[in-house]
Amino acid sequence: MGLCLPIAEYMIINIKPTVFIFLTILTFSLKTSAVQNENSNPQSETGYETVRNFKDAKRALPVIFDMLDKPMTLYCSCPIIFTQSSSNKKGYMVRPDDCGYKIRQDKKRANRIEAEHIMPAYDFGHQMKCWQSKGRRQNCSENDAQFQRMEGDLHNLYPSIGEVNADRKNYHYGDWNAKPGMYGKCPMVVDNQLKLAQPPHSSRGIVARATLYMAERYHIKISAEQQKLFLSWNKMYPPTPNECLRNKLIASVQGNENHFVSRECEFKGINTQLTKTQYDTLKAFLKSLHR
């Protein structure tokens, strides 16, 4: 098994002893700070309390994605259609025909958008005491603050066609040159025999950076094989302006960026700054969320 560790821990070759001691102290300080942040209730950049759990995050997703340029679902690139309820809550929907999606079996879930956990909840939860006791995920969602933060982490959530979300289950990602077609023009592949999911090229960078982020932030073990795959995808499929903007929008309501995204955006010269309108929209959302 491999571990996703802070970059500073790899930078110890040919470093003078005094510099090495400094980097060691710095790394420990950063780790300590991260643990403290994970166990507190941070405020967002707007000054209001951040999203607290999966329920909050699901409400935040339509607000965030409505600010992107022509946003689409994760695996099938179906255009996202935004709605507004009578109580002024923003939502979203999808029309499968708009992207040539072919319903495999579940018509109800194929016609709705669900919040896909890129790193499955099972991966970050099944070894926790709350999961192993009676109730499994539901018990964790209701009673464990750390699990609630992980389950509701917006950097790990993305709108997906519900049927694909259901079919993917807890399968890890892979690339075995499978030919898509099980969902019509949607290029996603799910193999129940291999228990693997092969995402299309358009989403590989997104899933790589989200998984690397989750592994590092919450100290979750991922295999050396998966780590190698995601580091490769991170470089092969750099972020788009939409992904860079999504990262900034999430930081404004959650309190932290995904530095794997931030670093690649900076490398590509994509300097994303929120407009006053975007900032005010997020501020109003958080204010209404915690009334």
Sequence and secondary structure as in RCSB ss.txt:
>XXXX:A:sequence
MGLCLPIAEYMIINIKPTVFIFLTILTFSLKTSAVQNENSNPQSETGYETVRNFKDAKRALPVIFDMLDKPMTLY
CSCPIIFTQSSSNKKGYMVRPDDCGYKIRQDKKRANRIEAEHIMPAYDFGHQMKCWQSKGRRQNCSENDAQFQRM
EGDLHNLYPSIGEVNADRKNYHYGDWNAKPGMYGKCPMVVDNQLKLAQPPHSSRGIVARATLYMAERYHIKISAE
QQKLFLSWNKMYPPTPNECLRNKLIASVQGNENHFVSRECEFKGINTQLTKTQYDTLKAFLKSLHR
>XXXX:A:secstr
 B    GGGG  TT  HHHHHHHHHHHHHHHHHHHHHHTS  B TTSSB   SHHHHHHHHHHHHTTSSS B TT
T  B EEEE TTS EEEE  GGGGTB   S HHHHTSEEEEESS HHHHHTTSHHHHSTTHHHHHHHH HHHHHH
HT GGGEEEEEHHHHHHHTT EE        TBBTB  EEETTTTEEE  HHHHHHHHHHHHHHHHHTT  B HH
HHHHHHHHHHHS   HHHHHHHHHHHHHHS   HHHHHHHHHTT      HHHHHHHHHHHHHHT 
